[in-house]
Amino acid sequence: MENFQVTHILLDCGLILLSTKALGMLTRKLGLPQVVGMILAGLLIGPALFAGGGSFSGLIHPTKMEMNVLQSFSQIGVVFILFSSGLETDFKEMKRSGVAATCVALAGVIVPIALGTVVTLLFMGGFSAAANSDLLMNALFVGCILSATSVGITVETLRELGKLNTKIGTTILSAAIIDDVIGIVVLSIITSLGGEGSLWGTLLRTAGFFVFTICVGWVLRRAFRALVRIYPHKRRTSIFALSTCFLFAYCAEELFGVAAITGAYMAGLMLSGLGDTKFVDRKVIVSGYMLFTPMFFAYIGISADFSNFSTQALIFAIAFVIVGILGKILGCGVVARCFGHKSKNAMAVGCGMIARGEVALAVYATGHNLIAFDNGTLIGIDPLVATICLIVISSILCPITLKLAFSNHTDGDIHDIHRDATISAEALENVQLEAPNS
């Protein structure tokens, strides 16, 4: 059994928190969102960039068991982020952007899957490879990885830019949530075609999750409202809300096969717009920011592994990253433009969808059995290294491109600017009340 020491985890946590804060402050000084610095911190302190040899292997080099602990912290961090974003979601704005967000999400799934499938077939010998059912399933699986969107990175960037509750922000957030649900269903269809699952069973479980969310969420919403009336602005209301988040996240993944982050978001959505929602949200943000949120962003960089790069894998990874980013920008951006968003705002929608993270890795882990082998020899494409490259690069590009997309506003954005200023002022006041200055 692998040796495991809690003190090593304490050291890792300390280094992660210090480095993410330091680089986050540096990137903010440079005019970039802090999440860029947090991801870079994971790359710089972890073994990713130093695996090729030499005496230095990174400030932290966790064992497999320690890495599992850091991964767990990371997953809790993204649950915190999604729960908070659900609490902050404006129902009225979401209704207005519902149709547009759904169409954006569909484009954000269909276009990347199509591009990813085509590129993978080309690397496996051309379109003639589609005649081999194993290679075709392999190519569709690779394309399916590109359909995922890292909601956590997008949400944190939008919040930092003061755009989370704007029309564009709500469209991006809603589309990203719907995108992951559609992506999971598509993955289930592909695995069922490959003999690994039931298509109708997956569709029923997904529908069942939303029925469960609405029914149970309605009851819990009423209970939360009653609790707030009796105990306004008390920690017990925050504990009730956070327990709801964790239970919804558990039920989503374990009972219905839907990503846990989707359950966390729906839990926040069920409790949004109530008397103590903002109070609870402040508690959630502070709790997550102190430990779990930095872990999520740093883990992306720490878990990257570039030690097994071959020339062919590098070329495929480059092509994979390019089509993964262009697929989201073109697919989502064009559809957003069709729904009346101005060109720069449509570009922002596309840029907000490019980040990949935990869901992309979950898709890989779920469908890796579709990688084509012939008598134990790999004849298809194993996209693990390419997926890690996409996660790292897109996670860094997403906040940067969003920052650039929002740097100039058209006249039609005045309403959003006014709301952003109000939200930013309120967020600043909340941070001053709840936590010490950075």
ABEGO torsion letter per residue (X at the ends): XBBBBAAAAAAAAAAAAAAAAAAAAAAAAAGBBAAAAAAAAAAAABAAAAAAEEABAEABBBBAAAAAAAAAAAAAAAAAAAAAAAAABBAAAAAAAAAAAAAAAAAAAAAAAAAAAAAAAAAAGEAAAAABAAAAAAAAAAAAAAABBBAAAAAAAAAAAGAAABAAAAAAAAAAAAAAAAAAAAAAAAAAAAGABBAAAAAAAAAAAAAAAAAAAAAAAAAAAAAAAABBGBAAAAAAAAAAAAAAAAAAAAAAGBBAAAAAAAAAAAABGBAAAAAAAAAAAAAAAAAAAAAAAAAAAAABBAAABBAAAAAAAAAAAAAAAAAAAAAAAAAAAAAGBBAAAAAAAAAAAABBBAAAAAAAAAAAAABBBBGGBBABBBAAAAAAAAAAAAAAAAAAAAAAAAABBBAAAAAAAAAAAAAAAAAAAAAAAABBBX
